[in-house]
Each structure stands twice: as C-alpha cells, then as structure tokens.
C-alpha cells in the first residue's frame, strides 16, 4: 500500500538483471547490452510521489 515501506532490490547478474520486492524475486530480465559500467537512474511517472529511506547503492 501507499503508506507501507517496501524493500526494493535490483541485482545485476552479468547475463540478467533480477528485480526483488521484500526479498521475493518478481522479474528477471535478460541483459542484452552487457554494460560493464554505467549510471544508476531512478524514474517515476507524472503525479507519482516517491520517498526513499536508507537508499544504498553498492557494487
């Protein structure tokens, strides 16, 4: 819900990218580009408010 905290994770596994919510994998996407380096980006659509608590990005 909108008032509940959720833990989101994105894991790069070289050949695929795994997406998790609260420790449960919800999707796996084939990494067709295979970028060894890159930039992290966060996006939300118009009219959507997002807050982050304890944001951590690590390699």
C-alpha distance matrix in Angstrom:
0.0 3.8 5.6 5.5 8.3 9.1 12.8 14.1 17.7 20.3 23.6 26.9 29.2 32.1 32.2 28.4 25.1 22.4 18.6 16.5 12.9 13.0 16.7 16.6 18.5 16.8 19.7 23.2 25.1 28.9 30.0 32.8 33.7 34.1 34.0 35.2 34.0 31.6 29.2 25.5 23.5 19.9 19.0 16.4 17.4 18.7 16.6 13.6 13.2 12.5 13.5 15.0 16.1 18.9 19.4 22.1 24.2 27.0 29.7
3.8 0.0 3.8 5.7 8.2 9.7 13.3 14.4 18.2 20.6 24.2 27.3 30.0 32.6 33.0 29.3 25.8 23.4 19.6 17.8 14.4 14.8 18.6 18.9 20.4 18.8 21.3 24.6 26.0 29.7 30.5 33.2 33.7 34.1 33.7 34.9 33.3 30.7 27.9 24.2 21.9 18.2 17.2 14.4 15.3 16.2 13.8 10.8 9.9 9.6 10.7 12.9 14.3 17.6 18.0 21.2 23.3 26.5 29.3
5.6 3.8 0.0 3.8 6.8 9.6 13.3 15.2 19.0 21.9 25.3 28.6 31.3 34.1 34.8 31.2 27.6 25.1 21.4 19.1 15.5 15.0 18.8 19.7 21.8 20.8 23.5 26.7 28.4 32.1 32.7 35.6 35.9 36.1 35.5 36.3 34.6 32.1 29.3 25.6 23.6 20.0 19.5 17.1 18.4 19.1 16.5 13.6 11.7 11.0 10.7 12.6 13.1 16.4 17.6 20.8 23.5 26.5 29.6
5.5 5.7 3.8 0.0 3.8 6.5 10.1 12.6 16.3 19.5 22.6 26.1 28.6 31.6 32.3 28.8 25.3 22.5 18.9 16.2 12.5 11.5 15.3 16.4 18.8 18.2 21.2 24.3 26.4 30.0 30.7 33.8 34.3 34.2 33.8 34.4 33.0 30.8 28.2 24.4 22.9 19.5 19.6 17.6 19.5 20.8 18.7 15.4 13.6 11.9 11.3 12.0 11.9 14.7 16.0 18.8 21.5 24.3 27.3
8.3 8.2 6.8 3.8 0.0 3.8 6.9 9.6 13.2 16.6 19.6 23.1 25.7 28.7 29.7 26.3 22.8 20.1 16.6 13.9 10.5 9.3 12.9 14.7 17.0 16.9 19.7 22.4 24.5 27.9 28.3 31.6 31.9 31.4 30.9 31.2 29.8 27.7 25.2 21.5 20.4 17.2 17.9 16.7 19.2 20.9 19.3 15.7 13.6 10.9 9.6 9.2 8.8 11.1 12.4 15.1 17.9 20.6 23.6
9.1 9.7 9.6 6.5 3.8 0.0 3.8 6.3 9.9 13.2 16.2 19.8 22.2 25.3 26.2 22.7 19.2 16.4 12.9 10.1 6.8 6.0 9.6 11.2 13.2 13.3 16.0 18.7 20.9 24.3 24.9 28.2 28.7 28.2 27.9 28.4 27.2 25.3 23.2 19.4 18.6 15.7 16.6 15.8 18.4 20.8 19.7 16.0 14.5 11.5 10.8 9.8 9.9 11.4 11.8 13.9 16.1 18.5 21.3
12.8 13.3 13.3 10.1 6.9 3.8 0.0 3.8 6.7 10.3 13.0 16.6 19.0 22.2 23.3 20.1 16.6 13.9 10.8 8.0 5.7 4.7 7.3 9.7 11.5 12.4 14.7 16.9 19.0 22.2 22.5 26.0 26.4 25.5 25.2 25.3 24.2 22.7 20.9 17.2 17.1 14.8 16.4 16.5 19.6 22.3 21.8 18.0 16.5 13.1 12.0 9.9 9.7 9.8 9.9 11.0 13.1 15.1 17.7
14.1 14.4 15.2 12.6 9.6 6.3 3.8 0.0 3.8 7.0 10.1 13.5 16.2 19.1 20.2 16.9 13.2 10.8 7.6 5.8 4.8 6.3 7.9 9.4 9.9 10.4 12.0 13.8 15.6 18.8 18.9 22.4 22.7 22.0 21.7 22.1 21.2 19.5 17.8 14.2 14.0 12.0 13.7 14.2 17.4 20.4 20.6 16.9 15.9 12.5 12.2 10.2 11.1 11.1 9.7 10.5 11.5 13.6 15.8
17.7 18.2 19.0 16.3 13.2 9.9 6.7 3.8 0.0 3.8 6.4 9.9 12.5 15.5 16.8 13.8 10.3 8.0 5.9 5.0 6.5 8.1 7.8 9.4 8.9 10.2 11.0 11.8 13.5 16.3 16.1 19.7 20.0 18.9 18.7 18.9 18.2 17.1 15.9 12.7 13.4 12.4 14.7 16.0 19.3 22.6 23.2 19.7 18.9 15.5 15.2 12.6 13.3 12.4 10.4 9.8 9.7 11.1 12.7
20.3 20.6 21.9 19.5 16.6 13.2 10.3 7.0 3.8 0.0 3.8 6.7 9.7 12.3 13.5 10.5 6.9 5.7 4.8 6.4 9.1 11.4 10.6 11.3 9.5 10.4 9.8 9.7 10.6 13.0 12.5 16.1 16.3 15.2 15.1 15.5 15.1 14.0 13.4 10.6 11.6 11.5 13.9 15.8 19.0 22.5 23.7 20.4 20.2 16.9 17.1 14.8 16.0 15.0 12.3 11.1 9.7 10.7 11.4
23.6 24.2 25.3 22.6 19.6 16.2 13.0 10.1 6.4 3.8 0.0 3.8 6.2 9.2 10.9 8.4 5.6 5.1 6.6 8.2 11.5 13.4 11.5 12.1 10.0 11.8 10.7 9.4 10.4 11.9 11.2 15.0 15.3 13.4 13.7 13.6 14.0 13.8 14.2 12.1 14.0 14.7 17.2 19.4 22.5 26.1 27.4 24.2 23.9 20.7 20.6 18.0 18.8 17.1 14.6 12.6 10.7 10.2 9.8
26.9 27.3 28.6 26.1 23.1 19.8 16.6 13.5 9.9 6.7 3.8 0.0 3.8 5.7 7.9 6.3 4.7 6.6 9.1 11.6 15.0 17.1 15.1 15.5 12.8 14.3 12.3 9.9 9.8 10.1 8.5 12.1 12.0 9.8 10.3 10.1 11.1 11.5 12.8 11.7 14.0 15.6 18.1 20.8 23.7 27.3 29.1 26.1 26.1 23.0 23.2 20.6 21.7 19.9 17.1 14.7 12.0 11.0 9.4
29.2 30.0 31.3 28.6 25.7 22.2 19.0 16.2 12.5 9.7 6.2 3.8 0.0 3.9 5.6 5.2 5.8 7.4 10.9 13.1 16.8 18.7 16.1 16.0 13.1 15.0 12.9 9.9 10.0 9.4 8.5 11.9 12.5 9.9 11.4 11.0 13.1 14.3 16.1 15.4 17.7 19.3 21.6 24.1 26.9 30.5 32.4 29.4 29.5 26.4 26.6 24.0 24.9 23.0 20.4 17.9 15.3 13.7 11.6
32.1 32.6 34.1 31.6 28.7 25.3 22.2 19.1 15.5 12.3 9.2 5.7 3.9 0.0 3.8 5.7 7.4 10.3 13.7 16.4 20.1 22.2 19.8 19.6 16.6 18.0 15.3 11.9 10.9 9.1 7.0 9.6 9.7 6.6 8.5 8.2 11.0 12.7 15.3 15.5 18.0 20.1 22.4 25.2 27.8 31.4 33.6 30.9 31.2 28.3 28.7 26.2 27.3 25.4 22.5 19.9 16.8 15.2 12.4
32.2 33.0 34.8 32.3 29.7 26.2 23.3 20.2 16.8 13.5 10.9 7.9 5.6 3.8 0.0 3.8 7.2 10.0 13.6 16.6 20.4 22.8 20.4 19.5 16.1 17.0 13.9 10.2 8.8 6.2 5.1 7.4 9.0 6.9 10.0 10.9 13.8 15.1 17.5 17.6 19.5 21.4 23.1 25.6 27.8 31.5 33.8 31.2 32.0 29.3 30.1 27.9 29.3 27.7 24.8 22.6 19.7 18.5 16.0
28.4 29.3 31.2 28.8 26.3 22.7 20.1 16.9 13.8 10.5 8.4 6.3 5.2 5.7 3.8 0.0 3.8 6.5 10.0 13.1 16.8 19.5 17.3 16.2 12.7 13.3 10.2 6.6 5.5 4.3 4.5 8.0 9.8 8.6 11.2 12.5 14.5 15.0 16.7 16.0 17.4 18.8 20.3 22.6 24.7 28.5 30.6 27.9 28.7 26.1 27.0 25.0 26.5 25.2 22.4 20.6 18.0 17.4 15.6
25.1 25.8 27.6 25.3 22.8 19.2 16.6 13.2 10.3 6.9 5.6 4.7 5.8 7.4 7.2 3.8 0.0 3.8 6.7 10.1 13.7 16.4 14.8 14.0 10.6 11.1 8.4 5.7 5.1 6.3 6.2 9.9 11.1 10.1 11.6 12.8 14.0 13.7 14.6 13.2 14.4 15.4 17.0 19.2 21.6 25.4 27.3 24.5 25.1 22.3 23.2 21.3 22.8 21.7 18.9 17.3 15.0 14.9 13.9
22.4 23.4 25.1 22.5 20.1 16.4 13.9 10.8 8.0 5.7 5.1 6.6 7.4 10.3 10.0 6.5 3.8 0.0 3.8 6.6 10.4 13.0 11.2 10.2 6.8 7.9 5.9 4.4 6.4 8.8 9.7 13.4 14.8 13.9 15.2 16.1 17.0 16.6 16.9 14.8 15.8 15.9 17.5 19.1 21.6 25.3 26.8 23.7 24.1 21.2 21.9 20.0 21.2 20.3 17.9 16.6 15.1 15.2 14.8
18.6 19.6 21.4 18.9 16.6 12.9 10.8 7.6 5.9 4.8 6.6 9.1 10.9 13.7 13.6 10.0 6.7 3.8 0.0 3.8 7.0 10.2 9.4 8.4 5.7 5.8 5.2 6.2 8.3 11.5 12.4 15.9 17.1 16.6 17.4 18.5 18.7 17.6 17.1 14.4 14.5 13.8 15.1 16.2 18.7 22.4 23.5 20.3 20.6 17.8 18.7 17.0 18.4 18.0 15.8 15.3 14.4 15.4 15.8
16.5 17.8 19.1 16.2 13.9 10.1 8.0 5.8 5.0 6.4 8.2 11.6 13.1 16.4 16.6 13.1 10.1 6.6 3.8 0.0 3.8 6.5 5.7 5.2 4.2 5.5 7.2 9.1 11.8 15.0 16.0 19.6 20.8 20.0 20.7 21.3 21.4 20.3 19.6 16.5 16.6 15.4 16.7 17.3 20.0 23.4 24.0 20.5 20.4 17.4 17.7 15.9 16.7 16.4 14.9 14.6 14.7 15.7 16.7
12.9 14.4 15.5 12.5 10.5 6.8 5.7 4.8 6.5 9.1 11.5 15.0 16.8 20.1 20.4 16.8 13.7 10.4 7.0 3.8 0.0 3.8 5.5 5.4 6.6 6.8 9.6 12.3 14.9 18.4 19.4 22.9 24.0 23.4 23.9 24.6 24.2 22.8 21.5 18.1 17.7 15.6 16.6 16.5 19.0 22.2 22.2 18.5 18.2 15.3 15.6 14.2 14.9 15.2 14.3 14.9 15.8 17.4 19.1
13.0 14.8 15.0 11.5 9.3 6.0 4.7 6.3 8.1 11.4 13.4 17.1 18.7 22.2 22.8 19.5 16.4 13.0 10.2 6.5 3.8 0.0 3.8 5.6 8.5 9.7 12.9 15.3 18.2 21.5 22.5 26.0 27.0 26.1 26.5 26.7 26.3 25.1 23.8 20.3 20.3 18.2 19.5 19.3 21.9 24.9 24.4 20.7 19.8 16.7 16.2 14.5 14.2 14.3 14.4 15.0 16.5 17.9 19.9
16.7 18.6 18.8 15.3 12.9 9.6 7.3 7.9 7.8 10.6 11.5 15.1 16.1 19.8 20.4 17.3 14.8 11.2 9.4 5.7 5.5 3.8 0.0 3.8 6.5 9.2 11.9 13.7 16.9 19.8 20.8 24.5 25.7 24.4 25.1 25.1 25.1 24.5 23.7 20.5 21.0 19.6 21.2 21.5 24.3 27.5 27.4 23.7 22.9 19.8 19.2 17.1 16.7 15.9 15.7 15.4 16.4 17.0 18.4
16.6 18.9 19.7 16.4 14.7 11.2 9.7 9.4 9.4 11.3 12.1 15.5 16.0 19.6 19.5 16.2 14.0 10.2 8.4 5.2 5.4 5.6 3.8 0.0 3.8 6.1 9.3 11.5 15.0 18.0 19.7 23.2 24.9 24.0 25.1 25.6 26.0 25.2 24.7 21.6 21.8 20.3 21.4 21.5 23.9 27.2 27.3 23.7 23.6 20.7 20.9 19.2 19.4 19.0 18.5 18.2 18.8 19.5 20.5
18.5 20.4 21.8 18.8 17.0 13.2 11.5 9.9 8.9 9.5 10.0 12.8 13.1 16.6 16.1 12.7 10.6 6.8 5.7 4.2 6.6 8.5 6.5 3.8 0.0 3.8 5.8 7.7 11.2 14.3 16.1 19.5 21.4 20.6 22.1 22.8 23.5 22.8 22.6 19.8 20.1 19.0 20.1 20.6 22.8 26.4 27.0 23.6 23.9 21.1 21.7 20.0 20.7 20.3 19.0 18.5 18.3 18.8 19.2
16.8 18.8 20.8 18.2 16.9 13.3 12.4 10.4 10.2 10.4 11.8 14.3 15.0 18.0 17.0 13.3 11.1 7.9 5.8 5.5 6.8 9.7 9.2 6.1 3.8 0.0 3.8 7.2 10.3 13.8 16.0 19.0 21.1 21.0 22.4 23.8 24.3 23.2 22.7 19.8 19.5 18.1 18.4 18.5 20.3 23.8 24.5 21.3 22.1 19.8 21.0 20.0 21.2 21.4 19.9 19.9 19.7 20.7 21.3
19.7 21.3 23.5 21.2 19.7 16.0 14.7 12.0 11.0 9.8 10.7 12.3 12.9 15.3 13.9 10.2 8.4 5.9 5.2 7.2 9.6 12.9 11.9 9.3 5.8 3.8 0.0 3.8 6.6 10.1 12.5 15.4 17.6 17.7 19.5 21.1 21.9 20.9 20.8 18.4 18.2 17.4 17.8 18.3 20.0 23.7 25.0 22.1 23.2 20.9 22.4 21.3 22.9 22.9 20.8 20.5 19.5 20.4 20.4
23.2 24.6 26.7 24.3 22.4 18.7 16.9 13.8 11.8 9.7 9.4 9.9 9.9 11.9 10.2 6.6 5.7 4.4 6.2 9.1 12.3 15.3 13.7 11.5 7.7 7.2 3.8 0.0 3.8 6.7 9.3 12.2 14.7 14.5 16.7 18.3 19.5 19.0 19.6 17.7 18.1 18.1 18.9 20.1 21.9 25.7 27.4 24.5 25.6 23.2 24.5 23.0 24.6 24.1 21.7 20.8 19.2 19.5 18.9
25.1 26.0 28.4 26.4 24.5 20.9 19.0 15.6 13.5 10.6 10.4 9.8 10.0 10.9 8.8 5.5 5.1 6.4 8.3 11.8 14.9 18.2 16.9 15.0 11.2 10.3 6.6 3.8 0.0 3.8 6.2 8.8 11.3 11.8 14.0 16.2 17.6 16.9 17.7 16.4 16.7 17.2 17.8 19.3 21.0 24.7 26.9 24.4 25.7 23.5 25.1 23.8 25.8 25.3 22.5 21.6 19.5 19.8 18.9
28.9 29.7 32.1 30.0 27.9 24.3 22.2 18.8 16.3 13.0 11.9 10.1 9.4 9.1 6.2 4.3 6.3 8.8 11.5 15.0 18.4 21.5 19.8 18.0 14.3 13.8 10.1 6.7 3.8 0.0 3.8 5.7 8.8 9.3 12.3 14.5 16.6 16.5 18.0 17.5 18.2 19.5 20.2 22.2 23.8 27.5 29.9 27.6 28.9 26.7 28.2 26.7 28.7 27.9 24.9 23.5 21.0 20.8 19.3
30.0 30.5 32.7 30.7 28.3 24.9 22.5 18.9 16.1 12.5 11.2 8.5 8.5 7.0 5.1 4.5 6.2 9.7 12.4 16.0 19.4 22.5 20.8 19.7 16.1 16.0 12.5 9.3 6.2 3.8 0.0 3.8 5.6 5.7 8.4 10.9 12.9 13.0 14.9 15.0 16.1 18.0 19.2 21.7 23.5 27.2 29.7 27.5 28.6 26.3 27.6 25.9 27.9 26.8 23.6 22.0 19.1 18.7 16.9
32.8 33.2 35.6 33.8 31.6 28.2 26.0 22.4 19.7 16.1 15.0 12.1 11.9 9.6 7.4 8.0 9.9 13.4 15.9 19.6 22.9 26.0 24.5 23.2 19.5 19.0 15.4 12.2 8.8 5.7 3.8 0.0 3.8 5.8 8.8 11.9 14.1 14.2 16.4 17.1 18.0 20.1 20.9 23.4 24.8 28.3 31.2 29.3 30.7 28.7 30.3 28.9 31.0 30.1 26.8 25.2 22.2 21.9 19.9
33.7 33.7 35.9 34.3 31.9 28.7 26.4 22.7 20.0 16.3 15.3 12.0 12.5 9.7 9.0 9.8 11.1 14.8 17.1 20.8 24.0 27.0 25.7 24.9 21.4 21.1 17.6 14.7 11.3 8.8 5.6 3.8 0.0 3.8 5.7 9.2 11.0 11.1 13.6 15.0 16.2 18.9 20.0 22.9 24.5 27.8 30.8 29.0 30.2 28.2 29.6 28.1 30.3 29.3 25.7 24.1 20.7 20.4 18.3
34.1 34.1 36.1 34.2 31.4 28.2 25.5 22.0 18.9 15.2 13.4 9.8 9.9 6.6 6.9 8.6 10.1 13.9 16.6 20.0 23.4 26.1 24.4 24.0 20.6 21.0 17.7 14.5 11.8 9.3 5.7 5.8 3.8 0.0 3.8 6.2 8.9 10.1 13.2 14.5 16.6 19.4 21.1 24.2 26.3 29.7 32.4 30.3 31.1 28.7 29.6 27.7 29.5 28.0 24.6 22.5 19.0 18.1 15.5
34.0 33.7 35.5 33.8 30.9 27.9 25.2 21.7 18.7 15.1 13.7 10.3 11.4 8.5 10.0 11.2 11.6 15.2 17.4 20.7 23.9 26.5 25.1 25.1 22.1 22.4 19.5 16.7 14.0 12.3 8.4 8.8 5.7 3.8 0.0 3.8 5.5 6.6 10.0 12.0 14.4 17.6 19.7 23.1 25.3 28.5 31.3 29.3 29.8 27.4 28.1 26.1 27.9 26.4 22.8 20.7 17.0 16.2 13.8
35.2 34.9 36.3 34.4 31.2 28.4 25.3 22.1 18.9 15.5 13.6 10.1 11.0 8.2 10.9 12.5 12.8 16.1 18.5 21.3 24.6 26.7 25.1 25.6 22.8 23.8 21.1 18.3 16.2 14.5 10.9 11.9 9.2 6.2 3.8 0.0 3.8 6.9 10.6 12.7 15.7 19.0 21.6 25.1 27.7 30.9 33.4 31.2 31.2 28.5 28.8 26.3 27.7 25.7 22.3 19.7 15.9 14.4 11.5
34.0 33.3 34.6 33.0 29.8 27.2 24.2 21.2 18.2 15.1 14.0 11.1 13.1 11.0 13.8 14.5 14.0 17.0 18.7 21.4 24.2 26.3 25.1 26.0 23.5 24.3 21.9 19.5 17.6 16.6 12.9 14.1 11.0 8.9 5.5 3.8 0.0 3.7 7.3 9.9 13.1 16.6 19.4 23.1 25.8 28.7 31.2 29.0 28.9 26.2 26.3 23.9 25.4 23.5 20.0 17.6 13.8 12.7 10.4
31.6 30.7 32.1 30.8 27.7 25.3 22.7 19.5 17.1 14.0 13.8 11.5 14.3 12.7 15.1 15.0 13.7 16.6 17.6 20.3 22.8 25.1 24.5 25.2 22.8 23.2 20.9 19.0 16.9 16.5 13.0 14.2 11.1 10.1 6.6 6.9 3.7 0.0 3.8 6.8 9.6 13.3 15.9 19.7 22.3 25.2 27.7 25.7 25.6 23.2 23.5 21.4 23.3 21.8 18.2 16.3 12.7 12.7 11.4
29.2 27.9 29.3 28.2 25.2 23.2 20.9 17.8 15.9 13.4 14.2 12.8 16.1 15.3 17.5 16.7 14.6 16.9 17.1 19.6 21.5 23.8 23.7 24.7 22.6 22.7 20.8 19.6 17.7 18.0 14.9 16.4 13.6 13.2 10.0 10.6 7.3 3.8 0.0 3.8 6.4 10.1 12.9 16.7 19.5 22.1 24.5 22.5 22.3 19.9 20.2 18.4 20.5 19.3 15.6 14.3 11.0 12.1 11.9
25.5 24.2 25.6 24.4 21.5 19.4 17.2 14.2 12.7 10.6 12.1 11.7 15.4 15.5 17.6 16.0 13.2 14.8 14.4 16.5 18.1 20.3 20.5 21.6 19.8 19.8 18.4 17.7 16.4 17.5 15.0 17.1 15.0 14.5 12.0 12.7 9.9 6.8 3.8 0.0 3.8 7.0 10.3 13.9 17.1 19.8 21.9 19.5 19.1 16.5 16.7 14.8 17.0 16.1 12.3 11.4 8.6 10.5 11.3
23.5 21.9 23.6 22.9 20.4 18.6 17.1 14.0 13.4 11.6 14.0 14.0 17.7 18.0 19.5 17.4 14.4 15.8 14.5 16.6 17.7 20.3 21.0 21.8 20.1 19.5 18.2 18.1 16.7 18.2 16.1 18.0 16.2 16.6 14.4 15.7 13.1 9.6 6.4 3.8 0.0 3.8 6.6 10.4 13.4 16.1 18.2 16.1 16.0 13.8 14.8 13.6 16.5 16.5 12.7 13.0 11.0 13.6 14.8
19.9 18.2 20.0 19.5 17.2 15.7 14.8 12.0 12.4 11.5 14.7 15.6 19.3 20.1 21.4 18.8 15.4 15.9 13.8 15.4 15.6 18.2 19.6 20.3 19.0 18.1 17.4 18.1 17.2 19.5 18.0 20.1 18.9 19.4 17.6 19.0 16.6 13.3 10.1 7.0 3.8 0.0 3.8 7.1 10.5 13.3 15.0 12.6 12.3 10.1 11.4 10.8 14.1 14.8 11.4 12.7 11.7 14.9 16.7
19.0 17.2 19.5 19.6 17.9 16.6 16.4 13.7 14.7 13.9 17.2 18.1 21.6 22.4 23.1 20.3 17.0 17.5 15.1 16.7 16.6 19.5 21.2 21.4 20.1 18.4 17.8 18.9 17.8 20.2 19.2 20.9 20.0 21.1 19.7 21.6 19.4 15.9 12.9 10.3 6.6 3.8 0.0 3.8 6.8 9.7 11.9 9.9 10.6 9.4 11.9 12.5 16.1 17.5 14.4 16.1 15.4 18.6 20.3
16.4 14.4 17.1 17.6 16.7 15.8 16.5 14.2 16.0 15.8 19.4 20.8 24.1 25.2 25.6 22.6 19.2 19.1 16.2 17.3 16.5 19.3 21.5 21.5 20.6 18.5 18.3 20.1 19.3 22.2 21.7 23.4 22.9 24.2 23.1 25.1 23.1 19.7 16.7 13.9 10.4 7.1 3.8 0.0 3.8 6.8 8.4 6.3 7.8 7.6 10.9 12.5 16.3 18.4 15.9 18.2 18.1 21.4 23.4
17.4 15.3 18.4 19.5 19.2 18.4 19.6 17.4 19.3 19.0 22.5 23.7 26.9 27.8 27.8 24.7 21.6 21.6 18.7 20.0 19.0 21.9 24.3 23.9 22.8 20.3 20.0 21.9 21.0 23.8 23.5 24.8 24.5 26.3 25.3 27.7 25.8 22.3 19.5 17.1 13.4 10.5 6.8 3.8 0.0 3.8 6.4 5.8 8.8 10.1 13.7 15.8 19.6 21.9 19.6 21.9 21.8 25.1 26.9
18.7 16.2 19.1 20.8 20.9 20.8 22.3 20.4 22.6 22.5 26.1 27.3 30.5 31.4 31.5 28.5 25.4 25.3 22.4 23.4 22.2 24.9 27.5 27.2 26.4 23.8 23.7 25.7 24.7 27.5 27.2 28.3 27.8 29.7 28.5 30.9 28.7 25.2 22.1 19.8 16.1 13.3 9.7 6.8 3.8 0.0 3.8 5.6 8.6 11.1 14.7 17.4 21.1 23.7 21.7 24.4 24.5 27.9 29.9
16.6 13.8 16.5 18.7 19.3 19.7 21.8 20.6 23.2 23.7 27.4 29.1 32.4 33.6 33.8 30.6 27.3 26.8 23.5 24.0 22.2 24.4 27.4 27.3 27.0 24.5 25.0 27.4 26.9 29.9 29.7 31.2 30.8 32.4 31.3 33.4 31.2 27.7 24.5 21.9 18.2 15.0 11.9 8.4 6.4 3.8 0.0 3.8 6.6 9.9 13.3 16.6 20.0 23.1 21.6 24.7 25.4 28.9 31.3
13.6 10.8 13.6 15.4 15.7 16.0 18.0 16.9 19.7 20.4 24.2 26.1 29.4 30.9 31.2 27.9 24.5 23.7 20.3 20.5 18.5 20.7 23.7 23.7 23.6 21.3 22.1 24.5 24.4 27.6 27.5 29.3 29.0 30.3 29.3 31.2 29.0 25.7 22.5 19.5 16.1 12.6 9.9 6.3 5.8 5.6 3.8 0.0 3.8 6.5 10.1 13.3 16.7 19.7 18.3 21.4 22.2 25.8 28.3
13.2 9.9 11.7 13.6 13.6 14.5 16.5 15.9 18.9 20.2 23.9 26.1 29.5 31.2 32.0 28.7 25.1 24.1 20.6 20.4 18.2 19.8 22.9 23.6 23.9 22.1 23.2 25.6 25.7 28.9 28.6 30.7 30.2 31.1 29.8 31.2 28.9 25.6 22.3 19.1 16.0 12.3 10.6 7.8 8.8 8.6 6.6 3.8 0.0 3.8 6.9 10.3 13.6 16.8 15.8 19.2 20.6 24.3 27.1
12.5 9.6 11.0 11.9 10.9 11.5 13.1 12.5 15.5 16.9 20.7 23.0 26.4 28.3 29.3 26.1 22.3 21.2 17.8 17.4 15.3 16.7 19.8 20.7 21.1 19.8 20.9 23.2 23.5 26.7 26.3 28.7 28.2 28.7 27.4 28.5 26.2 23.2 19.9 16.5 13.8 10.1 9.4 7.6 10.1 11.1 9.9 6.5 3.8 0.0 3.8 6.8 10.2 13.3 12.2 15.5 17.0 20.7 23.6
13.5 10.7 10.7 11.3 9.6 10.8 12.0 12.2 15.2 17.1 20.6 23.2 26.6 28.7 30.1 27.0 23.2 21.9 18.7 17.7 15.6 16.2 19.2 20.9 21.7 21.0 22.4 24.5 25.1 28.2 27.6 30.3 29.6 29.6 28.1 28.8 26.3 23.5 20.2 16.7 14.8 11.4 11.9 10.9 13.7 14.7 13.3 10.1 6.9 3.8 0.0 3.8 6.7 10.1 9.7 13.4 15.6 19.2 22.4
15.0 12.9 12.6 12.0 9.2 9.8 9.9 10.2 12.6 14.8 18.0 20.6 24.0 26.2 27.9 25.0 21.3 20.0 17.0 15.9 14.2 14.5 17.1 19.2 20.0 20.0 21.3 23.0 23.8 26.7 25.9 28.9 28.1 27.7 26.1 26.3 23.9 21.4 18.4 14.8 13.6 10.8 12.5 12.5 15.8 17.4 16.6 13.3 10.3 6.8 3.8 0.0 3.8 6.5 6.0 9.7 12.2 15.7 19.1
16.1 14.3 13.1 11.9 8.8 9.9 9.7 11.1 13.3 16.0 18.8 21.7 24.9 27.3 29.3 26.5 22.8 21.2 18.4 16.7 14.9 14.2 16.7 19.4 20.7 21.2 22.9 24.6 25.8 28.7 27.9 31.0 30.3 29.5 27.9 27.7 25.4 23.3 20.5 17.0 16.5 14.1 16.1 16.3 19.6 21.1 20.0 16.7 13.6 10.2 6.7 3.8 0.0 3.8 5.6 9.1 12.4 15.5 19.1
18.9 17.6 16.4 14.7 11.1 11.4 9.8 11.1 12.4 15.0 17.1 19.9 23.0 25.4 27.7 25.2 21.7 20.3 18.0 16.4 15.2 14.3 15.9 19.0 20.3 21.4 22.9 24.1 25.3 27.9 26.8 30.1 29.3 28.0 26.4 25.7 23.5 21.8 19.3 16.1 16.5 14.8 17.5 18.4 21.9 23.7 23.1 19.7 16.8 13.3 10.1 6.5 3.8 0.0 3.8 6.2 9.9 12.5 16.2
19.4 18.0 17.6 16.0 12.4 11.8 9.9 9.7 10.4 12.3 14.6 17.1 20.4 22.5 24.8 22.4 18.9 17.9 15.8 14.9 14.3 14.4 15.7 18.5 19.0 19.9 20.8 21.7 22.5 24.9 23.6 26.8 25.7 24.6 22.8 22.3 20.0 18.2 15.6 12.3 12.7 11.4 14.4 15.9 19.6 21.7 21.6 18.3 15.8 12.2 9.7 6.0 5.6 3.8 0.0 3.8 6.8 10.1 13.7
22.1 21.2 20.8 18.8 15.1 13.9 11.0 10.5 9.8 11.1 12.6 14.7 17.9 19.9 22.6 20.6 17.3 16.6 15.3 14.6 14.9 15.0 15.4 18.2 18.5 19.9 20.5 20.8 21.6 23.5 22.0 25.2 24.1 22.5 20.7 19.7 17.6 16.3 14.3 11.4 13.0 12.7 16.1 18.2 21.9 24.4 24.7 21.4 19.2 15.5 13.4 9.7 9.1 6.2 3.8 0.0 3.8 6.4 10.1
24.2 23.3 23.5 21.5 17.9 16.1 13.1 11.5 9.7 9.7 10.7 12.0 15.3 16.8 19.7 18.0 15.0 15.1 14.4 14.7 15.8 16.5 16.4 18.8 18.3 19.7 19.5 19.2 19.5 21.0 19.1 22.2 20.7 19.0 17.0 15.9 13.8 12.7 11.0 8.6 11.0 11.7 15.4 18.1 21.8 24.5 25.4 22.2 20.6 17.0 15.6 12.2 12.4 9.9 6.8 3.8 0.0 3.8 7.0
27.0 26.5 26.5 24.3 20.6 18.5 15.1 13.6 11.1 10.7 10.2 11.0 13.7 15.2 18.5 17.4 14.9 15.2 15.4 15.7 17.4 17.9 17.0 19.5 18.8 20.7 20.4 19.5 19.8 20.8 18.7 21.9 20.4 18.1 16.2 14.4 12.7 12.7 12.1 10.5 13.6 14.9 18.6 21.4 25.1 27.9 28.9 25.8 24.3 20.7 19.2 15.7 15.5 12.5 10.1 6.4 3.8 0.0 3.7
29.7 29.3 29.6 27.3 23.6 21.3 17.7 15.8 12.7 11.4 9.8 9.4 11.6 12.4 16.0 15.6 13.9 14.8 15.8 16.7 19.1 19.9 18.4 20.5 19.2 21.3 20.4 18.9 18.9 19.3 16.9 19.9 18.3 15.5 13.8 11.5 10.4 11.4 11.9 11.3 14.8 16.7 20.3 23.4 26.9 29.9 31.3 28.3 27.1 23.6 22.4 19.1 19.1 16.2 13.7 10.1 7.0 3.7 0.0
